[in-house]
């Protein structure tokens, strides 16, 4: 019947929109802090596998980024499965009417994407994660990446470190290291090689009383050309200037643009 078909099409559209919304939050890391603390994210379900960040910071993020790659490449397959469960009889998308091989192609492509993610995980995790991008990055600071990792782990355990979280990404500053943890990668620069650039600052008025918050986009470059630079957008002008920069200034130059 026409009414039933319209209901099913609305159900499929709602499913597509909801899945796209939550998948975008998961992949970009833009998950509300309340949801993140409650452990209601896709990747948080596997957090016991990551280990203890406070004890072994480096391996924690190696496992996390490797597994997140698999989880996120599985999203297309989960989408196809969910779409089939929502409406197993609906021919979707519309061009499926003229091309009945589309859905098998979509299933096959989703499986191929997941296979690529699993292959990346297997490659990174072989021989104790020594092929992981983070271990390759650490090896540029010493002959044995594991020795450098031990140094990073020890400094991360120190209570006197700077942390800034915004949008699911975390900036960590220890006595010797500047670490930027993103959803799929970890950037790490030694302070002796770092140059800090304040790229821009924008102010947002939050209340009618004139209270405002300032956001700074900070870029950290390395004088070592083999080390990739990164940028971080941070909130709270006073936190940045009273806590962040004074600890940086003795270590490396500050530039503004």
C-alpha positions as a printed Julia matrix, in Angstrom:
257×3 Matrix{Float64}:
  0.0    0.0     0.0
  1.06   3.57   -0.65
  0.67   4.64    3.0
  2.85   1.79    4.24
  5.48   2.63    1.69
  5.5    6.29    2.75
  5.91   5.24    6.4
  8.82   3.01    5.49
 10.49   5.75    3.47
 10.17   8.15    6.42
 11.68   5.49    8.7
 14.61   5.03    6.35
 15.17   8.78    6.09
 15.08   9.14    9.9
 17.54   6.26   10.25
 19.92   7.79    7.7
 19.86  11.2     9.42
 20.35   9.78   12.93
 23.13   7.43   11.84
 24.9   10.21    9.92
 24.67  12.53   12.96
 26.13  10.06   15.44
 28.72   8.74   12.96
 29.93  12.3    12.3
 30.27  12.93   16.04
 32.14   9.66   16.52
 34.58  10.13   13.64
 35.32  13.81   14.31
 35.48  13.37   18.08
 32.95  16.17   18.61
 31.1   14.28   21.31
 29.54  16.18   24.25
 31.54  15.78   27.43
 28.5   14.4    29.27
 28.15  11.62   26.7
 31.9   10.95   26.78
 32.03  10.73   30.58
 29.09   8.31   30.56
 31.02   6.05   28.17
 28.27   6.16   25.54
 30.57   6.44   22.55
 31.32   3.7    20.06
 35.02   3.6    20.91
 34.45   3.77   24.68
 32.91   0.29   24.56
 36.41  -1.09   23.95
 38.23   1.11   26.45
 39.31  -1.87   28.63
 41.43  -3.03   25.68
 43.37   0.25   25.61
 44.86  -0.28   29.05
 45.6    2.36   31.67
 46.57   5.72   30.2
 48.16   6.82   33.47
 50.51   3.82   33.58
 51.42   3.35   29.91
 50.38   6.5    28.06
 52.1    5.63   24.76
 50.78   2.09   24.34
 47.34   3.22   25.48
 47.13   5.61   22.54
 48.7    3.12   20.15
 45.99   0.62   20.94
 43.3    3.3    20.92
 44.16   4.78   17.51
 44.65   1.34   15.97
 41.32   0.01   17.19
 39.49   3.26   16.38
 40.65   2.81   12.77
 38.91  -0.57   12.68
 35.78   0.69   14.41
 35.36   3.67   12.14
 35.97   1.71    8.96
 33.22  -0.66   10.12
 30.65   2.14   10.14
 29.61   1.67    6.46
 28.96  -2.01    7.14
 26.91  -1.18   10.24
 25.0    1.36    8.19
 24.05  -1.22    5.56
 23.1   -3.73    8.26
 20.95  -1.19   10.09
 19.32  -0.1     6.87
 18.42  -3.71    6.1
 16.94  -4.16    9.58
 14.94  -0.93    9.42
 13.41  -1.78    6.06
 14.38  -5.13    4.57
 11.78  -4.83    1.81
 12.41  -1.23    0.78
 14.44  -0.73   -2.36
 16.76   2.06   -1.3
 18.19   4.26   -2.72
 15.73   5.11   -5.54
 18.17   4.2    -8.31
 18.09   0.63   -7.05
 14.98   0.17   -9.2
 17.03   0.56  -12.37
 20.16  -1.02  -10.95
 19.33  -4.08   -8.79
 23.05  -4.78   -8.27
 23.57  -1.6    -6.21
 22.91  -3.1    -2.78
 25.29  -6.06   -3.26
 27.84  -3.51   -4.44
 27.24  -1.4    -1.31
 27.68  -4.46    0.92
 30.85  -5.45   -0.9
 32.29  -1.93   -0.75
 31.52  -1.71    2.98
 33.29  -5.0     3.56
 36.28  -3.8     1.56
 36.53  -0.62    3.66
 36.45  -2.7     6.85
 39.08  -5.07    5.46
 41.36  -2.07    4.85
 40.87  -0.96    8.45
 41.65  -4.44    9.78
 44.75  -4.6     7.57
 45.98  -1.29    8.96
 45.4   -2.54   12.5
 47.31  -5.77   11.86
 50.21  -3.89   10.28
 50.47  -1.36   13.1
 50.17  -3.93   15.9
 52.78  -6.39   14.62
 55.93  -6.82   16.73
 54.59  -4.85   19.66
 53.29  -1.87   17.65
 56.74  -0.96   16.38
 55.22  -0.04   12.98
 52.62   2.24   14.51
 52.96   5.92   13.44
 53.5    6.94   17.07
 56.4    4.51   17.53
 57.93   5.75   14.26
 57.57   9.3    15.55
 59.24   8.42   18.85
 62.11   6.7    17.02
 63.08  10.11   15.59
 63.99  11.2    19.11
 66.17   8.2    19.98
 67.6    4.95   18.7
 65.01   2.92   20.63
 61.46   4.22   20.48
 60.61   2.21   23.6
 63.14   4.2    25.64
 61.61   7.47   24.47
 58.16   6.08   25.25
 59.28   5.33   28.81
 60.35   8.97   29.19
 56.99  10.19   27.9
 55.11   7.83   30.23
 57.06   9.02   33.27
 56.42  12.68   32.52
 52.73  12.06   31.87
 52.38  10.56   35.36
 53.62  13.82   36.84
 50.76  15.79   38.35
 52.32  19.11   37.27
 51.34  19.07   33.61
 49.08  21.23   31.49
 45.98  19.71   29.86
 43.48  21.39   27.57
 40.45  19.61   26.11
 38.3   21.01   23.32
 36.19  19.17   20.8
 37.38  15.72   21.81
 41.05  16.54   21.28
 43.53  16.91   24.11
 46.67  19.02   24.38
 49.16  17.9    27.02
 52.3   19.78   28.04
 54.82  18.05   30.31
 58.28  19.21   31.36
 59.8   18.13   28.03
 56.99  17.22   25.64
 54.06  18.82   23.84
 51.51  16.13   22.99
 48.34  16.55   20.97
 45.94  13.59   21.03
 43.32  13.43   18.28
 40.76  10.78   17.41
 42.95   8.97   14.89
 46.46  10.23   15.65
 48.87  11.51   18.28
 51.29  14.38   17.61
 54.35  14.76   19.79
 57.06  17.45   19.75
 59.97  17.89   22.14
 59.98  21.36   23.67
 63.6   22.0    22.68
 62.54  21.71   19.0
 59.25  23.59   19.26
 58.19  27.04   18.08
 54.79  28.29   19.19
 52.68  30.45   16.87
 49.48  32.18   17.97
 47.73  32.22   14.6
 44.51  34.02   15.49
 42.26  35.01   18.36
 38.51  35.52   18.24
 36.19  36.63   21.01
 32.64  35.39   21.54
 30.1   37.27   23.67
 28.17  34.76   25.71
 25.74  36.83   27.82
 23.85  40.11   27.73
 26.03  41.38   30.59
 29.01  41.43   28.26
 30.79  38.32   29.5
 32.89  36.81   26.76
 35.24  33.97   26.02
 38.28  34.13   23.79
 39.44  31.33   21.52
 43.02  31.07   20.34
 44.28  29.0    17.44
 47.79  27.92   18.36
 50.2   26.22   15.98
 53.21  24.29   17.23
 56.0   23.81   14.69
 59.18  21.78   15.07
 62.58  22.87   13.85
 63.08  19.21   13.0
 61.61  18.88    9.5
 60.83  15.21   10.06
 58.37  16.11   12.83
 54.89  17.13   11.71
 53.48  20.37   13.14
 49.95  20.7    14.52
 47.46  23.39   15.45
 45.06  23.56   18.38
 42.08  25.81   19.01
 41.8   26.52   22.72
 39.22  28.31   24.76
 39.59  30.53   27.82
 41.95  33.43   27.24
 42.98  33.63   30.89
 43.87  29.95   31.18
 46.04  30.15   28.09
 47.96  33.26   29.06
 48.27  32.7    32.8
 49.06  28.98   32.74
 49.95  27.9    29.25
 52.34  30.47   27.88
 54.47  31.11   30.99
 55.4   27.44   31.06
 56.23  27.58   27.36
 58.21  30.79   27.16
 61.35  29.52   28.9
 61.35  26.52   26.56
 60.73  27.82   23.06
 60.0   31.01   21.11
 56.55  32.54   20.81
 55.42  34.09   17.52
 52.2   35.91   16.67
 50.51  36.5    13.36
